[in-house]
Amino acid sequence: MLVSVDIQKVEPLADGASFGEVGAYERVIGTARGEVDPKDPANTGIALIDKAPRNARGMVEYTTDIFLLRPKDPARGNGRILYEVNNRGRKMLFGNIADGPQGVNDPKTMADCGNGFPMRMGWTIVWSGWDPDAPRANLGLALTAPVATENGQPIVQWVRDEFVSGTRGGALEAFKLSYEMASRDGTKLTVRERQADPPQDVAWTSIDAKSVKLADGKPKPGYIYEFAYRGTKPKVQGLGFAATRDFVSWLKHDPQAGKVTGRPITHALAIGFSQAGRYLRHHVSYGFNRDEQGRTVFDGIHSHIAGVGRLYFNTPFGQPARTNTQHEDHDAPEAWFPFSTAMLEDPVSRSKGSVLRGDGSDPLLIETNTSTEYWQKGASLLTTDPLGTKDVALPANSRAYMIAGTQHGGRAGATIDPGPNVNPRNPHNPMPAVRALLVALDEWVVSGQLPPPSRVPALSDGTLVEPDKIGFPAIEGAAVVKRTNVVGHPAAGPERVYRTLVSRVDPDGNEVAGIRLPDIAVPLAAYTGWNEYKAPYPVGEIADRDGSYFAFSATRIAQRYRNRADYVAKIQDAVDVLKKDRLLLQEDADKYLEKARNESRVNP
């Protein structure tokens, strides 16, 4: 339960600028302190809770950072929370659904807020910390959680950390460990080019108790470095789930919460991108969408680009920043049965299960994925049985959508620069569909209006196929991926158990299934969810999260569209269909049409 909330700052957002009819917003910054009863069934699933220090009341304490944006005039807001689960301490909302700048953790200006979409909708926007090791720099969000001990003595366990330079982040100079080293005894650093290669020992030197570096030279780009060591001081990570549960429940139900939100809250929605979307799947499936009083926490959840994943979290010595892809973090536990919201049987363990619990605590759930999650994150298992032999019907409170021809992390302003890849990167922005479906989720929660039917590739219509049978056209110089990341079972060893499939493509190379936004429906290029690394990175490995972009030639465009008026008319037809299906908002339809009227690649 939440014990206290300390508001340290209330100040205008964007100098008091108005966001449509809702008007001005305020920034509310502070901390919240909570405690949980380790004997309460609502908390017994928190790993290491039995080894956490307790206060005089026998409770385990935590403190979380909080950050809210609320309408200055509460009556002009909609009275609903939009809670964004932070990603490694970062606020991703404005850089995604608001087409704003990336990396803004302390939104202050109108430019920071992008197009202001969440504020124009009238939501009270909420963030809080859940990861005890998330960076707090520049108002990053984290959780202060206790260190677990064994009868007051340090817990020590072998830990394996993996590091890859130049793929997910910049070039690494040093390796920051997940835990403190208890000793150097038996510690080893190895390197290999690919997961299947035998690891080779490499010399290293210690910087401090939580960081090491190569003894000589710099890490090779894209190579896999593994550091095995005896780690200590594990934090009770799973308190992050309880902290989210308790804070949102307090905002919804406690009479004092109006001092923070400005008005009573009727409903709470949650959205999460990538790691944060996996967090939400984990939050629901492990029972944290029910508070200690038995009340539902989030009424609706939108998980974006999570695939079938959860987190390497709420386990002794967990590493929640890990994410399993074909090339790196390949052994990090992320995707395990059940994958789908449908009730299914695991062919390995013969157990039955669903991501949803069916106990009255389940939210209305929308899951959106890009093409990349079908190649890297097993997204086809959301809507097939685990062996990929038949389509399955999702329950009435769940929807799944693939946004065709988009890549993980796709957003407005994405570059086509190939970076470490062979092919140019995919610039297609999936956020118009994400915005429309977030509005649909809001309407579903508030009024019961059903969202659009799920829209994914399927076995029944031949649009869901093996990755080497998609029918991609021959393009000179293109690297074409023909395999997906393995989604396996811990008990199955190296044998591949779960069959992951992808969307078939049309003669242009664009996916035939899912939500086909205008860039796919009326194309000037082919867009994919896959790419491959080039030298000096490991050649042929699937790029971690990048798709590909293959622009049509001027001749091909001229053959397809008689002139710009013809092109605009086809865009008009496409946006009309998407609007009718509630997969595109009017403001985004208008932007597509304006862009089409000024499209220089099409002859006037």
C-alpha positions in Angstrom: 0.0 0.0 0.0 1.0 3.6 -0.5 2.0 5.3 2.7 2.8 8.9 1.6 3.3 11.1 -1.4 5.7 14.0 -1.3 5.2 16.6 -4.0 8.4 18.6 -4.5 7.4 20.8 -7.4 4.3 22.0 -9.3 5.0 24.3 -12.3 3.5 25.2 -15.7 4.3 23.0 -18.7 5.4 24.9 -21.8 5.1 28.3 -20.1 1.3 27.7 -19.7 0.7 27.1 -23.4 -2.7 25.8 -24.3 -3.3 22.2 -25.6 -6.5 22.5 -27.6 -9.7 22.6 -25.7 -8.1 21.2 -22.6 -5.9 24.3 -22.1 -2.7 24.5 -20.1 -1.0 21.7 -18.2 1.1 21.5 -15.1 4.1 19.4 -14.2 3.9 17.6 -10.8 7.2 16.1 -9.6 7.8 14.1 -6.4 8.2 10.8 -4.7 5.8 8.2 -3.3 6.6 5.9 -0.4 5.0 2.5 0.1 5.2 -0.7 2.0 4.0 -4.2 1.4 3.1 -7.0 3.7 5.4 -9.9 2.6 2.8 -12.4 3.9 -0.1 -11.0 1.9 -0.9 -13.3 -1.0 -0.8 -10.3 -3.3 2.9 -9.9 -2.5 4.2 -13.4 -2.0 5.1 -13.7 -5.7 7.7 -11.0 -5.3 11.1 -12.7 -5.6 13.3 -12.4 -2.5 10.5 -10.7 -0.5 11.2 -13.2 2.3 14.8 -12.0 2.5 14.1 -8.3 2.5 14.6 -6.1 5.6 11.4 -5.2 7.4 10.3 -2.2 9.4 8.9 -2.2 12.9 5.5 -3.2 11.5 6.9 -6.2 9.6 6.5 -4.4 6.3 9.0 -4.1 3.3 9.4 -0.5 2.2 10.1 1.1 -1.1 10.2 4.6 -2.6 9.4 5.5 -6.2 10.0 8.6 -8.3 6.7 10.1 -9.7 6.1 12.6 -12.5 2.7 13.8 -13.7 1.3 16.2 -16.3 -2.2 17.3 -15.3 -4.6 19.8 -16.8 -4.3 23.1 -15.0 -8.1 23.4 -15.0 -9.1 19.9 -13.8 -12.6 20.3 -15.2 -11.3 20.5 -18.7 -9.5 17.2 -18.5 -11.2 13.9 -19.1 -10.7 12.5 -15.6 -8.7 9.5 -16.8 -5.0 8.5 -16.3 -2.7 7.6 -19.1 0.2 5.8 -17.3 3.3 5.3 -19.4 5.6 2.6 -18.1 9.0 4.0 -18.4 11.7 2.2 -20.5 14.9 1.9 -18.5 13.9 5.0 -16.6 13.1 6.9 -19.8 9.9 8.6 -20.8 9.1 7.5 -24.3 5.6 8.9 -24.8 6.3 12.1 -26.6 9.0 10.7 -28.8 6.5 8.0 -30.0 2.8 8.8 -30.0 3.3 12.6 -30.1 5.9 12.5 -33.0 8.2 14.5 -30.7 12.0 14.5 -30.1 13.7 11.5 -28.7 15.4 11.4 -25.3 13.4 14.1 -23.5 13.1 12.9 -20.0 12.2 16.3 -18.5 9.5 17.7 -20.8 9.3 21.4 -20.3 8.7 23.2 -23.6 6.1 22.9 -26.3 8.7 21.4 -28.6 9.4 18.7 -26.1 5.7 17.7 -26.3 5.7 17.1 -30.1 2.2 17.4 -31.4 0.7 17.4 -27.9 -1.6 14.5 -28.7 -1.9 13.1 -25.1 -2.6 16.5 -23.7 -5.2 17.4 -26.3 -7.0 14.2 -25.4 -7.2 15.5 -21.8 -5.5 12.6 -20.0 -3.7 13.1 -16.8 -0.3 11.6 -17.7 1.5 9.6 -15.1 5.0 8.1 -14.7 6.6 6.3 -11.8 9.8 4.3 -11.2 9.8 0.5 -11.2 13.3 -0.6 -12.0 15.8 -0.2 -9.0 18.7 0.1 -11.4 17.3 2.6 -13.9 19.4 5.7 -14.2 18.0 8.8 -12.4 20.0 11.4 -14.4 17.9 14.2 -16.0 14.7 13.1 -14.1 15.0 9.4 -15.0 12.6 7.3 -13.0 13.7 4.6 -10.7 12.7 2.7 -7.6 14.5 2.7 -4.3 14.3 -1.0 -3.2 16.0 -2.9 -0.4 18.9 -5.3 -0.8 18.0 -8.9 0.1 20.2 -10.7 2.6 20.4 -14.2 4.0 19.9 -13.8 7.7 21.7 -10.5 7.5 24.6 -11.9 5.5 25.3 -10.9 1.8 23.8 -13.2 -0.8 26.3 -14.2 -3.4 25.5 -15.9 -6.7 27.2 -16.5 -10.1 26.1 -13.9 -12.6 26.6 -13.7 -16.4 26.6 -10.3 -18.0 26.6 -9.9 -21.8 27.9 -6.8 -23.7 27.8 -6.0 -27.4 29.4 -2.7 -28.6 27.8 -0.5 -31.2 24.5 -2.2 -31.8 21.9 -1.1 -29.3 23.9 1.9 -28.1 27.1 3.6 -28.8 30.6 2.1 -28.9 31.5 0.7 -25.5 34.7 1.7 -23.7 33.9 -0.3 -20.5 31.5 -2.9 -19.3 29.1 -1.9 -16.5 28.1 -4.9 -14.5 24.6 -5.6 -13.3 25.8 -6.4 -9.8 28.8 -5.8 -7.5 31.6 -8.4 -7.7 31.9 -10.2 -4.4 35.3 -11.5 -5.4 37.5 -12.1 -8.4 37.7 -15.8 -7.8 36.9 -17.8 -10.9 35.9 -14.6 -12.8 36.2 -14.9 -16.6 35.7 -12.6 -19.6 35.1 -14.3 -23.0 34.4 -13.1 -26.5 32.8 -14.7 -29.6 31.5 -13.4 -32.9 28.2 -15.3 -32.9 26.1 -17.1 -30.4 27.0 -20.5 -31.9 30.8 -19.9 -31.8 33.0 -21.2 -28.9 33.8 -18.4 -26.5 37.5 -17.4 -26.2 39.1 -16.1 -23.0 40.2 -12.5 -23.1 42.2 -10.5 -20.6 40.4 -7.9 -18.5 41.0 -5.4 -15.8 38.8 -4.0 -13.1 37.7 -0.4 -12.9 35.6 -0.7 -9.8 33.3 -3.2 -8.1 30.7 -2.7 -10.8 32.7 -2.2 -14.0 35.5 -3.8 -16.0 37.2 -3.2 -19.3 39.5 -5.1 -21.8 43.1 -5.2 -20.7 44.1 -4.2 -24.2 42.2 -2.4 -26.9 38.5 -1.7 -27.4 35.6 -4.2 -27.9 35.1 -5.4 -31.5 31.9 -4.0 -32.9 29.0 -6.5 -32.7 31.0 -9.2 -31.0 29.5 -10.8 -27.9 31.5 -10.4 -24.7 30.4 -12.3 -21.6 31.6 -11.7 -18.1 31.0 -14.4 -15.5 31.5 -13.4 -11.9 30.3 -13.9 -8.3 27.7 -11.1 -7.8 26.2 -9.8 -4.6 23.7 -7.3 -3.2 20.6 -8.3 -5.2 17.7 -5.8 -4.8 14.1 -6.9 -4.4 13.3 -6.0 -8.0 9.7 -7.3 -8.0 8.7 -4.5 -5.6 8.6 -2.5 -8.9 5.4 -4.3 -9.8 3.9 -3.6 -6.4 5.0 0.1 -6.6 3.2 0.6 -9.9 0.1 -1.3 -8.6 0.0 0.7 -5.4 0.6 4.1 -6.9 -2.0 3.8 -9.6 -4.5 2.3 -7.3 -4.0 5.2 -4.8 -4.5 7.7 -7.6 -7.8 6.0 -8.5 -9.2 5.4 -5.1 -7.7 7.4 -2.3 -9.6 10.7 -1.4 -6.3 12.4 -0.9 -5.2 11.7 -4.5 -7.1 14.7 -5.8 -4.3 16.8 -4.5 -2.0 15.2 -7.0 -4.3 14.6 -10.0 -6.5 17.7 -9.5 -9.8 15.7 -9.7 -11.2 12.2 -9.1 -10.0 9.6 -11.5 -12.6 7.4 -13.3 -10.4 5.1 -15.3 -6.7 4.2 -15.7 -5.1 3.3 -19.0 -1.5 2.1 -19.4 0.8 2.2 -22.4 4.3 0.7 -22.8 6.8 0.7 -25.6 9.2 -2.3 -26.1 10.7 -3.2 -22.6 7.7 -1.3 -21.1 5.2 -3.3 -23.1 6.8 -6.5 -21.9 6.6 -5.1 -18.4 2.8 -4.7 -18.8 2.4 -8.3 -20.1 4.4 -9.5 -17.1 2.4 -7.2 -14.7 -0.9 -8.7 -15.9 0.1 -12.4 -16.1 1.7 -12.4 -12.6 -1.4 -10.9 -10.9 -0.3 -7.4 -10.2 -3.3 -5.8 -12.0 -5.2 -6.5 -8.8 -4.4 -4.4 -5.8 -4.2 -5.6 -2.2 -7.9 -4.8 -1.8 -8.8 -6.9 -4.8 -9.6 -3.9 -7.1 -8.5 -3.8 -10.8 -5.5 -1.4 -11.3 -5.4 -0.7 -15.1 -8.8 -0.8 -16.9 -7.1 -0.8 -20.3 -3.6 -1.6 -21.5 -1.9 -0.9 -24.8 1.4 -2.9 -25.2 3.4 -1.8 -28.2 6.4 -3.8 -29.7 6.6 -6.4 -26.9 6.1 -9.4 -29.1 5.4 -12.4 -26.8 8.0 -11.2 -24.2 8.1 -10.5 -20.6 11.1 -9.4 -18.5 14.1 -10.9 -16.9 12.8 -9.4 -13.7 11.3 -10.4 -10.3 13.9 -13.1 -10.0 17.0 -13.3 -7.9 19.8 -11.4 -9.7 17.5 -10.5 -12.6 18.6 -8.2 -15.4 15.5 -6.3 -16.7 17.4 -4.3 -19.3 18.2 -7.5 -21.2 16.2 -8.2 -24.4 16.5 -11.4 -26.4 17.2 -11.1 -30.1 18.8 -13.4 -32.7 22.3 -12.0 -32.2 22.5 -10.8 -28.6 21.1 -11.5 -25.1 20.1 -14.8 -26.8 20.1 -16.7 -23.5 18.2 -14.0 -21.5 14.9 -15.4 -20.3 12.2 -13.3 -21.9 9.6 -15.3 -23.9 8.0 -18.2 -22.0 4.7 -20.0 -22.1 2.0 -18.8 -22.1 2.5 -16.4 -25.0 -1.1 -15.6 -26.0 -4.2 -14.2 -24.3 -6.0 -17.3 -25.6 -6.1 -20.3 -23.3 -3.7 -22.9 -24.8 -1.6 -25.9 -24.0 2.2 -25.9 -23.9 3.4 -28.9 -26.1 6.5 -29.2 -23.9 5.2 -29.1 -20.3 1.6 -30.0 -21.2 0.5 -27.2 -18.9 -2.3 -24.8 -19.9 -2.3 -21.1 -19.6 -2.9 -17.6 -20.9 -1.3 -14.2 -20.4 -4.7 -13.2 -18.9 -5.8 -14.6 -15.6 -9.5 -14.8 -15.9 -10.0 -13.8 -12.3 -11.7 -10.5 -12.7 -8.5 -8.5 -12.7 -7.8 -8.6 -16.4 -7.7 -5.3 -18.3 -9.0 -4.7 -21.8 -5.8 -5.3 -23.7 -4.6 -4.1 -27.1 -1.2 -5.4 -28.4 0.4 -3.8 -31.4 3.6 -5.0 -33.0 5.7 -4.0 -35.9 7.1 -6.4 -38.5 10.3 -6.7 -36.5 8.6 -8.4 -33.6 7.4 -11.2 -36.0 11.1 -11.8 -36.9 12.7 -11.2 -33.6 10.1 -11.5 -30.8 7.8 -14.4 -31.8 4.8 -12.2 -32.3 3.0 -14.8 -34.4 2.6 -16.8 -31.2 0.1 -14.2 -30.0 -2.5 -15.6 -32.4 -1.4 -19.2 -33.1 -0.9 -22.3 -31.1 2.7 -22.8 -29.8 3.6 -25.1 -32.7 2.3 -22.6 -35.3 -0.1 -25.1 -36.8 -3.4 -23.3 -36.4 -4.8 -19.8 -35.7 -6.4 -19.3 -32.4 -9.3 -16.9 -31.4 -8.4 -14.3 -28.8 -10.8 -13.7 -25.9 -13.3 -10.8 -26.1 -11.2 -8.5 -24.0 -8.1 -8.8 -26.2 -7.0 -7.6 -29.6 -3.7 -8.0 -31.6 -2.5 -6.0 -34.6 0.5 -6.0 -36.8 1.4 -2.7 -38.4 2.7 -3.8 -41.7 6.1 -2.7 -43.0 7.3 -1.1 -39.8 10.4 -1.7 -37.6 10.9 -1.9 -33.8 11.2 1.7 -32.6 9.7 3.1 -35.7 8.7 6.7 -35.3 8.4 10.1 -37.0 11.7 11.4 -38.4 13.5 8.0 -38.4 16.5 7.9 -40.7 17.2 5.6 -43.6 21.0 5.7 -42.8 22.0 2.0 -42.8 24.2 2.4 -39.7 25.8 -1.0 -39.0 23.5 -2.7 -41.5 23.6 -3.8 -45.2 20.3 -2.3 -46.2 19.1 1.3 -45.6 17.0 1.4 -42.4 13.2 1.6 -42.4 11.7 5.1 -41.9 8.1 4.1 -41.9 6.2 5.6 -38.9 3.7 3.2 -37.2 2.5 5.8 -34.7 -0.6 6.9 -36.7 -2.0 3.4 -36.1 -0.8 3.4 -32.5 -2.6 6.7 -31.8 -5.8 5.5 -33.4 -5.8 2.3 -31.4 -5.0 4.1 -28.1 -8.1 6.2 -28.8 -10.1 3.0 -29.5 -8.8 1.6 -26.2 -10.0 4.7 -24.4 -13.4 4.4 -26.0 -13.6 0.7 -25.2 -12.8 1.3 -21.5 -15.1 4.3 -21.1 -18.2 3.4 -23.2 -17.8 -0.2 -24.1 -17.4 0.6 -27.8 -15.5 -2.3 -29.3 -12.2 -1.6 -31.0 -11.5 -2.8 -34.5 -11.1 -6.6 -34.9 -7.6 -7.9 -34.6 -5.6 -7.5 -37.8 -2.7 -9.9 -38.1 -1.3 -12.4 -40.7 -3.0 -15.8 -40.4 -2.6 -19.3 -41.4 -6.1 -19.6 -42.6 -5.7 -17.1 -45.4 -2.2 -18.0 -46.3 -0.7 -14.7 -45.1 1.3 -16.3 -42.2 4.2 -18.3 -43.6 7.7 -19.6 -42.9 10.4 -16.8 -43.1 12.0 -18.3 -46.2 8.7 -18.4 -48.0 7.5 -14.8 -47.9 8.0 -14.3 -51.6 10.4 -11.3 -51.3 11.3 -10.0 -54.8 14.9 -10.0 -56.1 16.6 -6.6 -55.3 20.1 -6.1 -56.4 22.5 -5.8 -53.5 19.9 -6.4 -50.8 20.5 -8.7 -47.9 17.3 -10.7 -47.4 16.7 -12.4 -44.0 15.3 -15.9 -44.2 15.1 -17.0 -40.6 13.5 -15.8 -37.4 14.8 -15.5 -33.8 14.4 -18.8 -31.9 11.7 -18.9 -29.2 12.5 -22.0 -27.2 11.6 -23.7 -24.0 14.1 -24.0 -21.1 13.4 -27.7 -20.9 13.9 -28.3 -24.6 17.6 -27.6 -24.8 18.8 -26.4 -28.2 15.9 -28.0 -30.0 13.6 -25.5 -31.5 10.1 -26.1 -30.1 7.9 -23.1 -30.8 7.3 -22.3 -34.5 7.4 -18.6 -35.3 6.1 -17.3 -38.6 5.9 -14.0 -40.5 3.8 -12.2 -43.0 3.8 -13.0 -46.7 4.7 -10.0 -49.0 3.3 -8.7 -52.2 5.3 -8.4 -55.5 6.7 -5.1 -54.2 8.0 -6.7 -51.1 5.5 -5.1 -48.7 3.5 -7.2 -46.2 0.1 -8.2 -47.3 -1.4 -8.5 -43.8 -2.0 -6.4 -40.8 -2.7 -2.6 -40.8 -1.4 -1.3 -44.1 -0.9 2.4 -43.6 -0.7 4.6 -46.7 3.0 4.1 -47.2 2.3 0.4 -47.7 -1.1 0.6 -49.3 0.1 3.2 -51.9 3.8 2.6 -51.9 6.9 4.4 -53.2 9.2 1.8 -51.6 9.3 -1.6 -50.0 9.6 -1.6 -46.2 10.6 -4.6 -44.0 11.0 -5.4 -40.4 14.4 -7.1 -40.9 17.9 -6.2 -41.8 21.4 -7.8 -41.6 24.7 -6.6 -40.2 27.7 -5.7 -42.4 31.4 -5.9 -41.6 33.1 -5.2 -39.2 29.9 -6.4 -37.4 29.2 -10.1 -37.7 28.1 -10.4 -41.3 24.7 -12.1 -41.8 23.4 -11.8 -38.3 19.9 -10.3 -38.0 20.1 -6.6 -37.1 18.9 -6.2 -33.5 15.8 -4.0 -34.2 16.2 -2.4 -37.6 14.1 -3.0 -40.7 15.0 -2.2 -44.3 14.0 0.3 -46.9 14.2 -0.2 -50.7 13.1 2.9 -52.6 11.4 2.4 -56.0 13.1 3.9 -59.0 11.7 7.0 -60.7 10.7 4.9 -63.7 8.8 2.4 -61.5 7.0 5.2 -59.8 6.0 6.9 -63.1 4.7 3.6 -64.4 2.6 3.1 -61.2 1.1 6.6 -60.9 0.0 8.6 -63.9 0.6 11.8 -62.1 0.5 13.4 -58.6 -3.3 13.7 -58.8 -3.6 10.0 -59.4 -1.2 9.3 -56.4 -3.2 11.7 -54.1 -6.5 10.0 -55.1 -5.1 6.6 -54.2 -3.9 8.0 -50.8 -7.4 9.5 -50.3 -8.9 6.1 -50.9 -6.5 4.5 -48.5 -7.0 6.9 -45.6 -10.8 6.8 -46.1 -10.7 3.0 -45.6 -8.5 3.3 -42.5 -10.7 6.0 -41.0 -13.8 4.0 -41.6 -12.1 1.0 -39.8 -11.1 3.3 -36.9 -7.4 2.6 -37.6 -6.5 6.2 -38.5 -7.5 9.6 -36.9 -8.6 12.5 -39.0 -5.6 14.6 -38.1 -3.3 11.9 -39.4 -5.4 11.4 -42.5 -5.0 15.1 -43.2 -1.2 14.9 -42.8 -1.0 11.9 -45.2 -2.9 13.9 -47.8 -0.8 17.0 -47.3 2.3 15.0 -47.7 1.0 13.3 -50.9 0.1 16.7 -52.5 3.8 17.7 -52.0 5.4 14.4 -52.9 8.3 15.3 -55.2 9.0 11.7 -56.2 5.7 11.6 -58.1 5.5 13.6 -61.3 3.1 16.6 -61.1 
